[in-house]
Amino acid sequence: MDRMFNKKMESMPKKQLREVQLKRLKETVKRVYDSVPFYQKKLKALDVTPDDIKTLDDVQKLPLTTKDDLRENMPFGLLSTSLDNCIELHASSGTTGIPITACYTREDIDVWSEVMARCLSMSGLTNKDVFQNPIPYGTFTGAFGFHYGAQKVGALVIPSGKGQSERQLKLMDYYNTTFISGVASYVVRLGQVAKEIGMDPAKLKVKNGLFGAEMFSPGLKKRIMDTWEMDVHDIYGLTEMCGPGVSTDCDQHDGLHLWEDHFLVEIIDPITLEPVEIEEEGEMVITTLSKTGMPILRYRTRDITKLYDQETCECGRTHVKHSTIKGRSDDMIIVRGTNMYPGQIESALMKNPSVGGNWQMKLYTENDIDHVKVEVESKQQLSQIETDELERSLQIDIKNVIVFTPQVEVLPPNTIIQEGLKAKRVIDNRKKE
Ligand SMILES: [Zn+2]
């Protein structure tokens, strides 16, 4: 029962937690019904009023909200308060369309800091830590969420910001950084750069890391743990909810606790939109329970996961756990009639100790047949014979996951260059019908 930032709330008996949720759900529905034309229209079309929310299951009477719904109302159409009451905005990248802009009131920033403080404390952060934040400070939510949360815990924050791997490593060494944040693939890169400049990441004082913003498999997590000799936790979140801070895994490293006093989670079948059974996989749908700037009802995250059927975790927390995100329903790839997620390929690769952290897969069409080519870096320079052997063994491991045999090319360390904040794992050059 240690490391809880807000012990009362984090270990609150389920029954009491449900009461908090129901009260806040009612308030949220009333708020959007009274002040957001988009939801007024949707609720009226379904003939639902705030009085119809009597139990938590009544959430299913509410309309789902999609990313397209948000886009159509950007930037300020979904606010439930006047812009005068908002003090900060953040936006998603918008690489696939209009960026999703979220406006925060002062209360929203307080809640965000609180949930981030809980996630960071759960990962081991204390006021004795030197916390380095190698995430671009900008309209992205990442850097600010970590920054606010770490300050709330009382750690010393180094806002080291974007990139420049060598500089990040030198700052770690100079300030005796003990805790780092960021994106998993970037930390893998930092580990490689360290070795190139003759620095052993394990010899630095960094003992903890909390990483998010992209799916990463338990295998990649273990890889980072071994290189840096640090404990690694996984954080989940999205701009539409607050940014990072929705959930994190505790020291059990078996599922992420989602803060149920601020978020009401459901898992639905992405096709039928019906709720699935507990412990069954589906798309995560979240309703904000405390947002006052831009509350959202039943947001379809597109992220595939499942909830754990567990009263209380070994760590003492009562908030529900979900599994590591398996992938986004949008990311599901169908090749030769087989469904697969990039995460499954990554898991297969990371089981092999000769594999480095970077990989990508290319899909292409040849003679009207879809092909998959997986490129992966080796951990160390290999001879031609070793390379051939590794390629063959990875082919078999991946075939076990995706049923047919892919092409595998093993490349020397540091040859797959990732641009941008998040690693791009899939390059789809297939001919579309
Ligand atoms: Zn736990």
Boltz pocket constraint, residues with backbone or C-beta under 6 A from the ligand:
constraints:
  - pocket:
      binder: B
      contacts: [[A, 250], [A, 251], [A, 252], [A, 257], [A, 313], [A, 314], [A, 315], [A, 316], [A, 317]]
      max_distance: 6.0
